[in-house]
Amino acid sequence: MRKRTLLLVAGLTTGLLTALLAGPAAAAPSGLSGDFNGDGYRDSAVGAPCATVGSASCAGAVVVLYGSSSGISATRKAVITQNSTGVPGTAESGDLFGASLAAADLDRDGYSDLVVGASNEAIGDREGVGSGTVLWGSGTGLSGGKGLPQPSTLVEYSNFSQGAATGDFDGDGDTDVTLAGRTHTRMYLGPFTRTGGPLSHYRVGEIGTTYEAIAGDMTGDGAAERVHPHAVDGDPGGQILYYRKTSTGTVLTELPNADGSDGSIADIDGDGYGDLVLGDPTDPSEHKPGGHKGGQITVWYGGPDGPDPAQTPTVVHQDSTDVPGSGETDDRFGSALSTGDINGDGYADVVVGAPGEGVGSAAEAGSVTVLFGSASGLTTKGAKSYTQNTTGVPGTAETSDRLGAAVDLTDLTKDGKADLVIGVDNENSTGGVWTLRGTSTGLTTTGAKGLTAADVSLRGGYYFGSAIAQ
């Protein structure tokens, strides 16, 4: 017995010595969606689809701003293009790399990956076909990538990948990807590998023209539903369909009274089911009698079978009680949406972009409005709006800045409260991103930051902030 004890001690001593010589073990990656370098802080990926790369105008770029206890800054960033090492393809004029973005850990290594759409990529002699690329996360951030299999049936100006979303759509525990465009919507099933890409892929049935893909669990079963707003004849507000995985296959449900062109899914009323927020930013007209002047949003509450088409949704616009401002022509309230828990109360909140909002004499200066979740659903009580003329917000509201062109709620500082990243895609005629911190009382402008295309070393940089990974 004594001999065995001595051998065990010797073994432990040897192991300890080896560990000391090797240094401390590297921390395991966080596994958080949007944490590209695995350090426990979520990061922000921002598209600049009209950035100049080399001599190629509007080739496009993605700017990755890495999170930290103090948020994001221009000193912790990476700029990735199709000319970056390991990224498939070549930066060419008009590709629009970065037009759409979606984050998730696709290869199950604990580092979040990033799906990037180049919606105007040319394929051979076909212009404007579009393509999708996965950029891989690692301990040093995003590095290298893999092109998603290209559908052979795409025609010119299909703009494939203009919409991108990730989620476990088939309920098998692996994250999947869907890409949408004018003529083709495709599903890529996980798990993904860095050499082989997706496990399989297929075309989603004929569902009409759609440029958007929205994903989230609206049934509480752990699988993600996917929503594609469609532009169809006879429904000028847009047809809203959602796909739900069941034990017998995929069920397609229409929300016939819903309109919208973009959206987000999160649990706003805390009942365990994700709720669908739809943005309908276009003004009513002879050809589109529905909606509200200046735009509106609607909330369709989830349940065991998804949102009930017969329910009466919550409707919010700038003429709703307690919502700042007023509905004016071309405000485009609802053209950008994001959901997340800003104040840490357990209910998802909603941020609404209105990039067409006029501020004083500055047309299209833009604004964002914060609405809070509660046990009774989305409420307008305590709603707040922010522009570049709000005290503490960087910059000054100027004509055509378009603050609110894109929005994303994500916890960049690891304090349990979602921070707001705002796209200002025509700031200084090139674009920028602004950030506001989340607190227990809502957003604060204390410590707010603004980063322009010049601050992150983009050339051209047009429309920097037009897309932010959700």
Protein Blocks (a to p, Z undefined) as FASTA:
>chain_A
ZZmmmmmmmmmmmmmmmmmmnopaddddekighianonopacdddddfkbcehjaghkbp
addddddfklpafklccdddfkbghiacjddehklgokaccdddfkonopacdddddfkb
cehjbghkbpcddddddfkbpedjddddddfkbcehklgokaccdddfkonopacddddd
fkbccdddddddfklopabdcddddebjafbdcdddfkonopacdddddddehianopad
dddddfkbccddddfkbgcjbdcdddfkonopacdddddfbccdfklmgccehiacdddd
ddfkopafkbccddddfkbghiacjddehklgoiaccdddfkonopacdddddfkbcehj
bghkbpaddddddfkbpcfehpacddfkbghiacjddehklgokaccdddfkonopacdd
dddfkgghlopcddddddfkbccfehpacddfklnopghjioihiaccZZ
